[in-house]
Amino acid sequence: MNDYPDTQHASDKGTAAGFAETSAASAKPSRRRRPRTDEERLAKALAEAESLREKLEAKRDENRVAAVERLYAALGIDAIHGDVSEKRRLDALLDAVGANGPQ
């Protein structure tokens, strides 16, 4: 008997077949992502566009509320007790600026 447990494999280590088998077994999976398909890129772009549209609408609403609050303050129109929807307060604002029209 010899000191090598398996002489067949010990002698293969120097050959090209032995090297390929060893390197294939020890190869790590690639960390690189696969390229996105056109459909995936389009879906991502559409989702981003929708997100930006929602942010824009929220900013418009924020600006509109701030402008109305400034008008209330400038024209001295205080909150009306019991006017939960602010309809009466808004009507008072429109009357003050002459934009309420005929009713």
Biopython code that builds the backbone (N, CA, C, O; Angstrom):
import numpy as np
from Bio.PDB.StructureBuilder import StructureBuilder

atoms = [
    (1, "MET", "N", (0.821, -1.183, 0.000)),
    (1, "MET", "CA", (0.000, 0.000, 0.000)),
    (1, "MET", "C", (0.856, 1.234, 0.000)),
    (1, "MET", "O", (1.979, 1.233, 0.505)),
    (2, "ASN", "N", (0.324, 2.273, -0.563)),
    (2, "ASN", "CA", (1.078, 3.516, -0.581)),
    (2, "ASN", "C", (0.424, 4.527, 0.352)),
    (2, "ASN", "O", (-0.635, 4.274, 0.927)),
    (3, "ASP", "N", (1.079, 5.676, 0.488)),
    (3, "ASP", "CA", (0.592, 6.709, 1.402)),
    (3, "ASP", "C", (-0.589, 7.492, 0.839)),
    (3, "ASP", "O", (-1.274, 8.190, 1.587)),
    (4, "TYR", "N", (-0.836, 7.390, -0.453)),
    (4, "TYR", "CA", (-1.959, 8.113, -1.060)),
    (4, "TYR", "C", (-3.227, 7.271, -0.960)),
    (4, "TYR", "O", (-3.219, 6.096, -1.328)),
    (5, "PRO", "N", (-4.311, 7.857, -0.469)),
    (5, "PRO", "CA", (-5.532, 7.068, -0.365)),
    (5, "PRO", "C", (-6.091, 6.691, -1.727)),
    (5, "PRO", "O", (-6.678, 5.620, -1.882)),
    (6, "ASP", "N", (-5.916, 7.553, -2.707)),
    (6, "ASP", "CA", (-6.447, 7.259, -4.022)),
    (6, "ASP", "C", (-5.434, 7.743, -5.043)),
    (6, "ASP", "O", (-5.405, 8.932, -5.362)),
    (7, "THR", "N", (-4.607, 6.858, -5.560)),
    (7, "THR", "CA", (-3.542, 7.245, -6.473)),
    (7, "THR", "C", (-4.095, 7.723, -7.812)),
    (7, "THR", "O", (-3.462, 8.541, -8.479)),
    (8, "GLN", "N", (-5.234, 7.242, -8.207)),
    (8, "GLN", "CA", (-5.843, 7.661, -9.474)),
    (8, "GLN", "C", (-6.070, 9.177, -9.468)),
    (8, "GLN", "O", (-5.679, 9.861, -10.414)),
    (9, "HIS", "N", (-6.704, 9.711, -8.403)),
    (9, "HIS", "CA", (-7.001, 11.136, -8.335)),
    (9, "HIS", "C", (-5.751, 11.970, -8.063)),
    (9, "HIS", "O", (-5.653, 13.108, -8.521)),
    (10, "ALA", "N", (-4.821, 11.425, -7.341)),
    (10, "ALA", "CA", (-3.600, 12.169, -7.062)),
    (10, "ALA", "C", (-2.819, 12.402, -8.349)),
    (10, "ALA", "O", (-2.190, 13.448, -8.503)),
    (11, "SER", "N", (-2.848, 11.458, -9.264)),
    (11, "SER", "CA", (-2.118, 11.639, -10.512)),
    (11, "SER", "C", (-2.883, 12.520, -11.491)),
    (11, "SER", "O", (-2.270, 13.114, -12.378)),
    (12, "ASP", "N", (-4.218, 12.625, -11.357)),
    (12, "ASP", "CA", (-5.021, 13.464, -12.266)),
    (12, "ASP", "C", (-4.859, 14.946, -11.971)),
    (12, "ASP", "O", (-5.173, 15.767, -12.832)),
    (13, "LYS", "N", (-4.393, 15.312, -10.819)),
    (13, "LYS", "CA", (-4.322, 16.715, -10.428)),
    (13, "LYS", "C", (-3.446, 17.534, -11.367)),
    (13, "LYS", "O", (-3.681, 18.730, -11.535)),
    (14, "GLY", "N", (-2.460, 16.928, -11.972)),
    (14, "GLY", "CA", (-1.574, 17.657, -12.856)),
    (14, "GLY", "C", (-2.095, 17.748, -14.276)),
    (14, "GLY", "O", (-1.553, 18.520, -15.067)),
    (15, "THR", "N", (-3.102, 17.011, -14.629)),
    (15, "THR", "CA", (-3.585, 17.002, -16.008)),
    (15, "THR", "C", (-4.608, 18.111, -16.219)),
    (15, "THR", "O", (-5.151, 18.667, -15.264)),
    (16, "ALA", "N", (-4.859, 18.417, -17.480)),
    (16, "ALA", "CA", (-5.830, 19.459, -17.821)),
    (16, "ALA", "C", (-7.231, 19.056, -17.379)),
    (16, "ALA", "O", (-7.997, 19.900, -16.913)),
    (17, "ALA", "N", (-7.571, 17.801, -17.515)),
    (17, "ALA", "CA", (-8.897, 17.330, -17.108)),
    (17, "ALA", "C", (-9.049, 17.470, -15.601)),
    (17, "ALA", "O", (-10.106, 17.873, -15.117)),
    (18, "GLY", "N", (-8.011, 17.143, -14.866)),
    (18, "GLY", "CA", (-8.064, 17.274, -13.408)),
    (18, "GLY", "C", (-8.195, 18.731, -12.991)),
    (18, "GLY", "O", (-8.910, 19.036, -12.036)),
    (19, "PHE", "N", (-7.510, 19.642, -13.696)),
    (19, "PHE", "CA", (-7.590, 21.072, -13.381)),
    (19, "PHE", "C", (-8.983, 21.614, -13.677)),
    (19, "PHE", "O", (-9.540, 22.360, -12.871)),
    (20, "ALA", "N", (-9.544, 21.254, -14.808)),
    (20, "ALA", "CA", (-10.872, 21.738, -15.182)),
    (20, "ALA", "C", (-11.912, 21.243, -14.197)),
    (20, "ALA", "O", (-12.819, 21.982, -13.814)),
    (21, "GLU", "N", (-11.779, 19.991, -13.787)),
    (21, "GLU", "CA", (-12.732, 19.428, -12.830)),
    (21, "GLU", "C", (-12.614, 20.136, -11.486)),
    (21, "GLU", "O", (-13.625, 20.420, -10.844)),
    (22, "THR", "N", (-11.388, 20.424, -11.057)),
    (22, "THR", "CA", (-11.164, 21.094, -9.784)),
    (22, "THR", "C", (-11.665, 22.536, -9.834)),
    (22, "THR", "O", (-12.317, 22.988, -8.892)),
    (23, "SER", "N", (-11.372, 23.276, -10.925)),
    (23, "SER", "CA", (-11.783, 24.680, -11.002)),
    (23, "SER", "C", (-13.290, 24.809, -11.170)),
    (23, "SER", "O", (-13.875, 25.762, -10.654)),
    (24, "ALA", "N", (-13.938, 23.888, -11.872)),
    (24, "ALA", "CA", (-15.382, 23.945, -12.038)),
    (24, "ALA", "C", (-16.088, 23.705, -10.704)),
    (24, "ALA", "O", (-17.121, 24.311, -10.420)),
    (25, "ALA", "N", (-15.534, 22.839, -9.912)),
    (25, "ALA", "CA", (-16.152, 22.531, -8.622)),
    (25, "ALA", "C", (-15.982, 23.690, -7.645)),
    (25, "ALA", "O", (-16.841, 23.920, -6.794)),
    (26, "SER", "N", (-14.876, 24.419, -7.767)),
    (26, "SER", "CA", (-14.631, 25.500, -6.815)),
    (26, "SER", "C", (-15.082, 26.865, -7.339)),
    (26, "SER", "O", (-14.938, 27.869, -6.640)),
    (27, "ALA", "N", (-15.624, 26.918, -8.553)),
    (27, "ALA", "CA", (-16.053, 28.201, -9.125)),
    (27, "ALA", "C", (-17.244, 28.744, -8.344)),
    (27, "ALA", "O", (-18.169, 28.011, -7.995)),
    (28, "LYS", "N", (-17.196, 30.053, -8.078)),
    (28, "LYS", "CA", (-18.297, 30.705, -7.365)),
    (28, "LYS", "C", (-19.334, 31.161, -8.385)),
    (28, "LYS", "O", (-18.996, 31.469, -9.528)),
    (29, "PRO", "N", (-20.590, 31.202, -7.969)),
    (29, "PRO", "CA", (-21.592, 31.716, -8.901)),
    (29, "PRO", "C", (-21.338, 33.200, -9.152)),
    (29, "PRO", "O", (-20.869, 33.920, -8.271)),
    (30, "SER", "N", (-21.646, 33.634, -10.336)),
    (30, "SER", "CA", (-21.403, 35.023, -10.707)),
    (30, "SER", "C", (-22.283, 35.954, -9.889)),
    (30, "SER", "O", (-23.470, 35.688, -9.697)),
    (31, "ARG", "N", (-21.697, 37.049, -9.406)),
    (31, "ARG", "CA", (-22.454, 38.038, -8.646)),
    (31, "ARG", "C", (-23.078, 39.076, -9.575)),
    (31, "ARG", "O", (-23.876, 39.901, -9.131)),
    (32, "ARG", "N", (-22.738, 39.046, -10.804)),
    (32, "ARG", "CA", (-23.251, 40.009, -11.761)),
    (32, "ARG", "C", (-24.708, 39.685, -12.083)),
    (32, "ARG", "O", (-25.064, 38.537, -12.345)),
    (33, "ARG", "N", (-25.537, 40.723, -12.055)),
    (33, "ARG", "CA", (-26.953, 40.531, -12.366)),
    (33, "ARG", "C", (-27.136, 40.353, -13.857)),
    (33, "ARG", "O", (-26.365, 40.861, -14.671)),
    (34, "ARG", "N", (-28.161, 39.630, -14.182)),
    (34, "ARG", "CA", (-28.457, 39.478, -15.603)),
    (34, "ARG", "C", (-29.026, 40.796, -16.113)),
    (34, "ARG", "O", (-29.683, 41.514, -15.359)),
    (35, "PRO", "N", (-28.790, 41.117, -17.346)),
    (35, "PRO", "CA", (-29.334, 42.377, -17.880)),
    (35, "PRO", "C", (-30.864, 42.339, -17.873)),
    (35, "PRO", "O", (-31.472, 41.293, -18.097)),
    (36, "ARG", "N", (-31.472, 43.496, -17.614)),
    (36, "ARG", "CA", (-32.932, 43.575, -17.616)),
    (36, "ARG", "C", (-33.440, 43.511, -19.052)),
    (36, "ARG", "O", (-32.800, 43.991, -19.988)),
    (37, "THR", "N", (-34.595, 42.912, -19.186)),
    (37, "THR", "CA", (-35.224, 42.865, -20.506)),
    (37, "THR", "C", (-35.861, 44.224, -20.786)),
    (37, "THR", "O", (-36.026, 45.044, -19.884)),
    (38, "ASP", "N", (-36.212, 44.446, -22.040)),
    (38, "ASP", "CA", (-36.880, 45.695, -22.409)),
    (38, "ASP", "C", (-38.190, 45.858, -21.646)),
    (38, "ASP", "O", (-38.540, 46.961, -21.228)),
    (39, "GLU", "N", (-38.910, 44.756, -21.467)),
    (39, "GLU", "CA", (-40.179, 44.803, -20.738)),
    (39, "GLU", "C", (-39.950, 45.198, -19.275)),
    (39, "GLU", "O", (-40.716, 45.982, -18.716)),
    (40, "GLU", "N", (-38.906, 44.660, -18.661)),
    (40, "GLU", "CA", (-38.597, 45.000, -17.265)),
    (40, "GLU", "C", (-38.187, 46.468, -17.138)),
    (40, "GLU", "O", (-38.593, 47.152, -16.198)),
    (41, "ARG", "N", (-37.390, 46.942, -18.079)),
    (41, "ARG", "CA", (-36.982, 48.350, -18.041)),
    (41, "ARG", "C", (-38.176, 49.274, -18.244)),
    (41, "ARG", "O", (-38.275, 50.309, -17.585)),
    (42, "LEU", "N", (-39.088, 48.912, -19.151)),
    (42, "LEU", "CA", (-40.287, 49.705, -19.378)),
    (42, "LEU", "C", (-41.168, 49.715, -18.131)),
    (42, "LEU", "O", (-41.672, 50.769, -17.742)),
    (43, "ALA", "N", (-41.358, 48.569, -17.508)),
    (43, "ALA", "CA", (-42.184, 48.494, -16.298)),
    (43, "ALA", "C", (-41.590, 49.358, -15.188)),
    (43, "ALA", "O", (-42.321, 50.037, -14.467)),
    (44, "LYS", "N", (-40.277, 49.332, -15.051)),
    (44, "LYS", "CA", (-39.625, 50.146, -14.022)),
    (44, "LYS", "C", (-39.793, 51.638, -14.333)),
    (44, "LYS", "O", (-40.080, 52.430, -13.435)),
    (45, "ALA", "N", (-39.617, 52.014, -15.578)),
    (45, "ALA", "CA", (-39.759, 53.430, -15.964)),
    (45, "ALA", "C", (-41.189, 53.908, -15.757)),
    (45, "ALA", "O", (-41.406, 55.033, -15.306)),
    (46, "LEU", "N", (-42.167, 53.066, -16.081)),
    (46, "LEU", "CA", (-43.565, 53.445, -15.878)),
    (46, "LEU", "C", (-43.890, 53.585, -14.397)),
    (46, "LEU", "O", (-44.633, 54.484, -14.004)),
    (47, "ALA", "N", (-43.335, 52.700, -13.575)),
    (47, "ALA", "CA", (-43.557, 52.785, -12.128)),
    (47, "ALA", "C", (-42.931, 54.061, -11.570)),
    (47, "ALA", "O", (-43.524, 54.725, -10.720)),
    (48, "GLU", "N", (-41.739, 54.402, -12.044)),
    (48, "GLU", "CA", (-41.084, 55.637, -11.596)),
    (48, "GLU", "C", (-41.880, 56.861, -12.038)),
    (48, "GLU", "O", (-42.020, 57.819, -11.278)),
    (49, "ALA", "N", (-42.404, 56.834, -13.268)),
    (49, "ALA", "CA", (-43.207, 57.953, -13.768)),
    (49, "ALA", "C", (-44.472, 58.120, -12.935)),
    (49, "ALA", "O", (-44.862, 59.245, -12.622)),
    (50, "GLU", "N", (-45.113, 57.023, -12.576)),
    (50, "GLU", "CA", (-46.316, 57.084, -11.743)),
    (50, "GLU", "C", (-45.989, 57.634, -10.361)),
    (50, "GLU", "O", (-46.749, 58.428, -9.805)),
    (51, "SER", "N", (-44.864, 57.212, -9.812)),
    (51, "SER", "CA", (-44.446, 57.715, -8.505)),
    (51, "SER", "C", (-44.187, 59.219, -8.552)),
    (51, "SER", "O", (-44.583, 59.951, -7.645)),
    (52, "LEU", "N", (-43.527, 59.671, -9.604)),
    (52, "LEU", "CA", (-43.270, 61.107, -9.765)),
    (52, "LEU", "C", (-44.571, 61.885, -9.958)),
    (52, "LEU", "O", (-44.715, 62.994, -9.443)),
    (53, "ARG", "N", (-45.516, 61.306, -10.697)),
    (53, "ARG", "CA", (-46.814, 61.954, -10.908)),
    (53, "ARG", "C", (-47.543, 62.113, -9.572)),
    (53, "ARG", "O", (-48.127, 63.163, -9.304)),
    (54, "GLU", "N", (-47.511, 61.081, -8.741)),
    (54, "GLU", "CA", (-48.161, 61.151, -7.429)),
    (54, "GLU", "C", (-47.496, 62.191, -6.537)),
    (54, "GLU", "O", (-48.179, 62.926, -5.824)),
    (55, "LYS", "N", (-46.160, 62.258, -6.573)),
    (55, "LYS", "CA", (-45.446, 63.268, -5.785)),
    (55, "LYS", "C", (-45.797, 64.673, -6.257)),
    (55, "LYS", "O", (-45.968, 65.580, -5.442)),
    (56, "LEU", "N", (-45.904, 64.854, -7.568)),
    (56, "LEU", "CA", (-46.253, 66.151, -8.136)),
    (56, "LEU", "C", (-47.659, 66.575, -7.704)),
    (56, "LEU", "O", (-47.877, 67.725, -7.324)),
    (57, "GLU", "N", (-48.596, 65.649, -7.763)),
    (57, "GLU", "CA", (-49.969, 65.961, -7.342)),
    (57, "GLU", "C", (-50.014, 66.319, -5.861)),
    (57, "GLU", "O", (-50.725, 67.245, -5.469)),
    (58, "ALA", "N", (-49.270, 65.603, -5.044)),
    (58, "ALA", "CA", (-49.226, 65.906, -3.611)),
    (58, "ALA", "C", (-48.633, 67.292, -3.375)),
    (58, "ALA", "O", (-49.111, 68.034, -2.516)),
    (59, "LYS", "N", (-47.598, 67.644, -4.132)),
    (59, "LYS", "CA", (-46.976, 68.966, -3.994)),
    (59, "LYS", "C", (-47.936, 70.063, -4.446)),
    (59, "LYS", "O", (-47.998, 71.125, -3.827)),
    (60, "ARG", "N", (-48.681, 69.813, -5.517)),
    (60, "ARG", "CA", (-49.679, 70.786, -5.969)),
    (60, "ARG", "C", (-50.733, 71.029, -4.890)),
    (60, "ARG", "O", (-51.094, 72.171, -4.604)),
    (61, "ASP", "N", (-51.218, 69.946, -4.299)),
    (61, "ASP", "CA", (-52.214, 70.073, -3.231)),
    (61, "ASP", "C", (-51.650, 70.856, -2.049)),
    (61, "ASP", "O", (-52.324, 71.713, -1.477)),
    (62, "GLU", "N", (-50.408, 70.551, -1.695)),
    (62, "GLU", "CA", (-49.754, 71.255, -0.590)),
    (62, "GLU", "C", (-49.647, 72.753, -0.891)),
    (62, "GLU", "O", (-49.935, 73.584, -0.029)),
    (63, "ASN", "N", (-49.239, 73.089, -2.100)),
    (63, "ASN", "CA", (-49.119, 74.497, -2.499)),
    (63, "ASN", "C", (-50.482, 75.188, -2.512)),
    (63, "ASN", "O", (-50.607, 76.337, -2.089)),
    (64, "ARG", "N", (-51.497, 74.482, -2.999)),
    (64, "ARG", "CA", (-52.847, 75.047, -3.061)),
    (64, "ARG", "C", (-53.371, 75.343, -1.655)),
    (64, "ARG", "O", (-53.925, 76.416, -1.413)),
    (65, "VAL", "N", (-53.200, 74.410, -0.740)),
    (65, "VAL", "CA", (-53.653, 74.601, 0.644)),
    (65, "VAL", "C", (-52.914, 75.773, 1.282)),
    (65, "VAL", "O", (-53.522, 76.588, 1.977)),
    (66, "ALA", "N", (-51.614, 75.861, 1.051)),
    (66, "ALA", "CA", (-50.836, 76.964, 1.618)),
    (66, "ALA", "C", (-51.318, 78.307, 1.066)),
    (66, "ALA", "O", (-51.406, 79.283, 1.811)),
    (67, "ALA", "N", (-51.632, 78.366, -0.235)),
    (67, "ALA", "CA", (-52.105, 79.614, -0.843)),
    (67, "ALA", "C", (-53.463, 80.015, -0.268)),
    (67, "ALA", "O", (-53.686, 81.189, 0.025)),
    (68, "VAL", "N", (-54.356, 79.066, -0.109)),
    (68, "VAL", "CA", (-55.676, 79.361, 0.455)),
    (68, "VAL", "C", (-55.537, 79.829, 1.897)),
    (68, "VAL", "O", (-56.216, 80.767, 2.315)),
    (69, "GLU", "N", (-54.658, 79.179, 2.658)),
    (69, "GLU", "CA", (-54.441, 79.608, 4.051)),
    (69, "GLU", "C", (-53.899, 81.037, 4.110)),
    (69, "GLU", "O", (-54.286, 81.813, 4.984)),
    (70, "ARG", "N", (-53.002, 81.384, 3.182)),
    (70, "ARG", "CA", (-52.484, 82.763, 3.135)),
    (70, "ARG", "C", (-53.588, 83.756, 2.782)),
    (70, "ARG", "O", (-53.636, 84.857, 3.332)),
    (71, "LEU", "N", (-54.469, 83.371, 1.872)),
    (71, "LEU", "CA", (-55.607, 84.237, 1.526)),
    (71, "LEU", "C", (-56.546, 84.419, 2.724)),
    (71, "LEU", "O", (-56.998, 85.531, 3.000)),
    (72, "TYR", "N", (-56.834, 83.330, 3.428)),
    (72, "TYR", "CA", (-57.664, 83.440, 4.633)),
    (72, "TYR", "C", (-57.059, 84.467, 5.593)),
    (72, "TYR", "O", (-57.756, 85.340, 6.109)),
    (73, "ALA", "N", (-55.757, 84.345, 5.819)),
    (73, "ALA", "CA", (-55.079, 85.241, 6.768)),
    (73, "ALA", "C", (-55.089, 86.679, 6.252)),
    (73, "ALA", "O", (-55.351, 87.607, 7.017)),
    (74, "ALA", "N", (-54.807, 86.871, 4.967)),
    (74, "ALA", "CA", (-54.739, 88.222, 4.402)),
    (74, "ALA", "C", (-56.101, 88.920, 4.419)),
    (74, "ALA", "O", (-56.177, 90.138, 4.586)),
    (75, "LEU", "N", (-57.173, 88.144, 4.246)),
    (75, "LEU", "CA", (-58.510, 88.732, 4.192)),
    (75, "LEU", "C", (-59.238, 88.653, 5.534)),
    (75, "LEU", "O", (-60.389, 89.075, 5.653)),
    (76, "GLY", "N", (-58.562, 88.114, 6.527)),
    (76, "GLY", "CA", (-59.143, 88.042, 7.864)),
    (76, "GLY", "C", (-60.326, 87.103, 7.972)),
    (76, "GLY", "O", (-61.259, 87.375, 8.728)),
    (77, "ILE", "N", (-60.311, 86.008, 7.236)),
    (77, "ILE", "CA", (-61.405, 85.035, 7.288)),
    (77, "ILE", "C", (-60.993, 83.917, 8.231)),
    (77, "ILE", "O", (-60.109, 83.116, 7.929)),
    (78, "ASP", "N", (-61.657, 83.884, 9.384)),
    (78, "ASP", "CA", (-61.344, 82.874, 10.396)),
    (78, "ASP", "C", (-62.156, 81.609, 10.156)),
    (78, "ASP", "O", (-63.132, 81.600, 9.406)),
    (79, "ALA", "N", (-61.717, 80.541, 10.820)),
    (79, "ALA", "CA", (-62.446, 79.276, 10.738)),
    (79, "ALA", "C", (-63.840, 79.461, 11.316)),
    (79, "ALA", "O", (-64.023, 80.196, 12.286)),
    (80, "ILE", "N", (-64.814, 78.797, 10.724)),
    (80, "ILE", "CA", (-66.203, 78.891, 11.165)),
    (80, "ILE", "C", (-66.525, 77.647, 11.975)),
    (80, "ILE", "O", (-66.368, 76.526, 11.492)),
    (81, "HIS", "N", (-66.973, 77.846, 13.202)),
    (81, "HIS", "CA", (-67.293, 76.723, 14.089)),
    (81, "HIS", "C", (-68.391, 75.857, 13.459)),
    (81, "HIS", "O", (-69.420, 76.371, 13.021)),
    (82, "GLY", "N", (-68.165, 74.561, 13.421)),
    (82, "GLY", "CA", (-69.142, 73.623, 12.866)),
    (82, "GLY", "C", (-69.034, 73.435, 11.368)),
    (82, "GLY", "O", (-69.785, 72.647, 10.793)),
    (83, "ASP", "N", (-68.122, 74.134, 10.724)),
    (83, "ASP", "CA", (-67.942, 74.015, 9.266)),
    (83, "ASP", "C", (-66.820, 73.007, 8.999)),
    (83, "ASP", "O", (-65.696, 73.371, 8.655)),
    (84, "VAL", "N", (-67.164, 71.741, 9.169)),
    (84, "VAL", "CA", (-66.158, 70.677, 9.082)),
    (84, "VAL", "C", (-65.537, 70.606, 7.686)),
    (84, "VAL", "O", (-64.326, 70.417, 7.563)),
    (85, "SER", "N", (-66.336, 70.752, 6.646)),
    (85, "SER", "CA", (-65.819, 70.641, 5.286)),
    (85, "SER", "C", (-65.223, 71.953, 4.781)),
    (85, "SER", "O", (-64.667, 71.990, 3.684)),
    (86, "GLU", "N", (-65.328, 73.022, 5.555)),
    (86, "GLU", "CA", (-64.849, 74.366, 5.208)),
    (86, "GLU", "C", (-65.587, 74.975, 4.022)),
    (86, "GLU", "O", (-65.090, 75.920, 3.410)),
    (87, "LYS", "N", (-66.757, 74.454, 3.692)),
    (87, "LYS", "CA", (-67.508, 75.003, 2.566)),
    (87, "LYS", "C", (-67.903, 76.456, 2.828)),
    (87, "LYS", "O", (-67.736, 77.308, 1.955)),
    (88, "ARG", "N", (-68.416, 76.741, 4.001)),
    (88, "ARG", "CA", (-68.829, 78.122, 4.309)),
    (88, "ARG", "C", (-67.618, 79.056, 4.334)),
    (88, "ARG", "O", (-67.702, 80.200, 3.885)),
    (89, "ARG", "N", (-66.509, 78.574, 4.852)),
    (89, "ARG", "CA", (-65.288, 79.408, 4.897)),
    (89, "ARG", "C", (-64.785, 79.683, 3.475)),
    (89, "ARG", "O", (-64.390, 80.806, 3.162)),
    (90, "LEU", "N", (-64.802, 78.666, 2.627)),
    (90, "LEU", "CA", (-64.391, 78.851, 1.233)),
    (90, "LEU", "C", (-65.334, 79.803, 0.507)),
    (90, "LEU", "O", (-64.895, 80.642, -0.279)),
    (91, "ASP", "N", (-66.640, 79.668, 0.774)),
    (91, "ASP", "CA", (-67.601, 80.596, 0.167)),
    (91, "ASP", "C", (-67.318, 82.035, 0.601)),
    (91, "ASP", "O", (-67.414, 82.965, -0.200)),
    (92, "ALA", "N", (-66.969, 82.206, 1.876)),
    (92, "ALA", "CA", (-66.638, 83.551, 2.368)),
    (92, "ALA", "C", (-65.389, 84.081, 1.666)),
    (92, "ALA", "O", (-65.306, 85.270, 1.358)),
    (93, "LEU", "N", (-64.429, 83.212, 1.415)),
    (93, "LEU", "CA", (-63.212, 83.615, 0.704)),
    (93, "LEU", "C", (-63.539, 84.013, -0.727)),
    (93, "LEU", "O", (-63.067, 85.043, -1.210)),
    (94, "LEU", "N", (-64.336, 83.211, -1.399)),
    (94, "LEU", "CA", (-64.717, 83.523, -2.786)),
    (94, "LEU", "C", (-65.517, 84.818, -2.857)),
    (94, "LEU", "O", (-65.340, 85.607, -3.785)),
    (95, "ASP", "N", (-66.397, 85.041, -1.881)),
    (95, "ASP", "CA", (-67.140, 86.307, -1.830)),
    (95, "ASP", "C", (-66.181, 87.484, -1.655)),
    (95, "ASP", "O", (-66.351, 88.532, -2.279)),
    (96, "ALA", "N", (-65.178, 87.302, -0.804)),
    (96, "ALA", "CA", (-64.229, 88.384, -0.509)),
    (96, "ALA", "C", (-63.410, 88.769, -1.729)),
    (96, "ALA", "O", (-63.051, 89.936, -1.884)),
    (97, "VAL", "N", (-63.111, 87.817, -2.593)),
    (97, "VAL", "CA", (-62.313, 88.124, -3.779)),
    (97, "VAL", "C", (-63.194, 88.347, -5.006)),
    (97, "VAL", "O", (-62.686, 88.616, -6.095)),
    (98, "GLY", "N", (-64.514, 88.235, -4.833)),
    (98, "GLY", "CA", (-65.447, 88.463, -5.938)),
    (98, "GLY", "C", (-65.472, 87.366, -6.955)),
    (98, "GLY", "O", (-65.749, 87.622, -8.127)),
    (99, "ALA", "N", (-65.194, 86.152, -6.551)),
    (99, "ALA", "CA", (-65.142, 85.050, -7.492)),
    (99, "ALA", "C", (-66.233, 84.003, -7.254)),
    (99, "ALA", "O", (-66.192, 82.928, -7.851)),
    (100, "ASN", "N", (-67.201, 84.302, -6.395)),
    (100, "ASN", "CA", (-68.229, 83.314, -6.076)),
    (100, "ASN", "C", (-69.281, 83.226, -7.155)),
    (100, "ASN", "O", (-69.907, 82.175, -7.291)),
    (101, "GLY", "N", (-69.508, 84.256, -7.920)),
    (101, "GLY", "CA", (-70.464, 84.218, -9.015)),
    (101, "GLY", "C", (-71.901, 84.189, -8.521)),
    (101, "GLY", "O", (-72.154, 84.207, -7.316)),
    (102, "PRO", "N", (-72.854, 84.144, -9.473)),
    (102, "PRO", "CA", (-74.261, 84.136, -9.084)),
    (102, "PRO", "C", (-74.663, 82.796, -8.487)),
    (102, "PRO", "O", (-74.212, 81.738, -8.926)),
    (103, "GLN", "N", (-75.523, 82.866, -7.476)),
    (103, "GLN", "CA", (-75.965, 81.617, -6.852)),
    (103, "GLN", "C", (-77.438, 81.420, -6.986)),
    (103, "GLN", "O", (-77.972, 80.416, -6.514)),
]
sb = StructureBuilder()
sb.init_structure("model")
sb.init_model(0)
sb.init_chain("A")
sb.init_seg("    ")
for serial, (resi, resn, name, xyz) in enumerate(atoms, 1):
    if name == "N":
        sb.init_residue(resn, " ", resi, " ")
    sb.init_atom(name, np.array(xyz, "f"), 0.0, 1.0, " ", f" {name:<3s}", serial, name[0])
structure = sb.get_structure()
